[in-house]
Amino acid sequence: MGLSDAQIERYGRQLILPEIGSEGQRRLAKARVLIVGAGGLGSPAALYLAAGGVGTLGILDDETVELSNLHRQILHSMRDLGRPKSQSAKHRLEALNPEVAVIPIQDRLTSANARELLAGYDLVLDGSDNFPTRYLVNDACVLLNKPLVHGGIVRFEGQAMTILPKQGPCFRCVFPEPPDRETIPSCQQAGVLGSVAGVIGSLMAQEILKLILGLGDVLVGRLLVFDGLSSRFREVPIRRNPECSVCGDHPTIHTRLEETQVCGDLDGARN
């Protein structure tokens, strides 16, 4: 099917890119992306994916909008206070681009529902705010062979990486075990500059768009680290760990997803 006049006008600036064109735009329209967390990272990522014409966005979040969210979680506004974040995200994204189907999922990812929730999507963007969820998303995507884009932020720093199961290292290859709570402070404990979330969330959206379109080099085997105070990026090369418990040569995590236990409760680590 051809693009309508309205679609040509809406997406015109990316349609004229020879690497995208109308075929690339149709590919975006067919894509289904699950965004885990409608917070500091999920907000800018969701906005750019919706603006770019990704056809279906699942928004998974079990929280409600709080005043302390608004300096970085740009999907939400004052009128959304107390509203479920998944519903607030749906309202904002559909106002931006009514062509995008936004599926609000007011729930928390668990070992019991991870397979079912991820099964209906082509790619996953992890903007979650705690280590148990990050490990769970990683393990589920590796076992289901789903491309995953990971991001994290704290203070003035952020990081991002892309995980392509069977093609490169996963999150557990880089971080085999959850860190101790006291060594990695949460955003609630250490703070975060809101614009850092925008930088990393935008990079995550770009990785998703490149994966859908088959463009460029994605961050496989590379951990991209951003220092907001110096405005510098650096790359940390990473390799698949043969001893990795989920993607290694002799994985111990096969079919049963486990809840990762972390020292203390990290649910307060709100992006």
Protein Blocks (a to p, Z undefined) as FASTA:
>chain_A
ZZdfklmmmmmmmmmpmklommlmmmmmmpccddehjafklmmmmmmmmmnopabacddd
fbdcdfklmmmmmmbcfklgoiafklmmmmmmmmmmmmbccddddddddfklmmmmmmmp
mbdcdfbfbfklmmmmmmmmmmnopacdddddehjbccdddddehiaccfklmmmpacdf
klmccfklnopafklmmmmmmmmmmmmmmmmnopajddehiacdddfklopacddddddd
fkbcklmmbdcblklccddddehjfklmcZZ
